[in-house]
């Protein structure tokens, strides 16, 4: 009886020890797994420490977004930053037409903020093709610019040529204008000096030559003639009546000796030496 009791007690101690050992084992295993998981979380992929590298036919770049509030926003920002890395590496400012792929991302959380690493790659042949397209486009743009500059130069040359012609024409017109003014002045002086009241038309034309203008009156069988600034006014007998700045002889607003009269801007002179004959 005593032996059975001792056996039972020994069995109970063994069972208890076994349970303790199992609990201890599971506790240690869980702790180890946690430690390994924590250690694994702290280990970043090697490519997160790079900005770009070439492997095979591909150019790899890493786009990074730091301290962002959401994963989605971080991924988009990392993609844009990766594109900037490609532009810096290839010296291409416009990546339109280039296929950019994402191989993987690595994300870490720190104090409710996220750091996003995005591994992107492009085919190096695609980069060369894009560069060649950009070179051709630059050549075409240069040719268009050159053509435009040539057209502008041609237009400017034509404008300068027309300007020179216009200057010559203006000089010619100015010369002609001065000649006309001089002729008018000379004709005016001659009219004031030589035309006398009572002169016939033939006598006036023999002294002054052909008139600049004619104005018919008296039923259009008598006409006045203009020399310089003055009209030679003829009466119905076709004899000089007066010299006037208008097309008619004025008889009102005369001066004391009745040698000149003025009316509405027209000045007439009557002192043409009536005893000229």
NORSULNOR-V966350 format. One record per pair of residues at least 24 apart in sequence whose C-alpha atoms are under 6 Angstrom apart, sorted by the first residue. I is the first residue (numbers start at 1). J is the second residue. If there is no record, write none. Layout:
i = <I | I>
j = <J | J>
This chain:
i = <57 | 58 | 58 | 58 | 59 | 59 | 60 | 60 | 61 | 62 | 62 | 63 | 63 | 64 | 64 | 65 | 65 | 66 | 67 | 67 | 67 | 68 | 68 | 69 | 74 | 184 | 187 | 187 | 188 | 188 | 196 | 196 | 197 | 197 | 197 | 197 | 197 | 198 | 198 | 199 | 199 | 200 | 242 | 242 | 243 | 243 | 244>
j = <124 | 122 | 123 | 124 | 121 | 122 | 120 | 121 | 120 | 118 | 119 | 117 | 118 | 116 | 117 | 115 | 116 | 115 | 113 | 114 | 115 | 113 | 114 | 113 | 116 | 228 | 227 | 228 | 228 | 229 | 272 | 273 | 240 | 241 | 242 | 272 | 274 | 239 | 240 | 239 | 240 | 239 | 269 | 270 | 268 | 269 | 268>
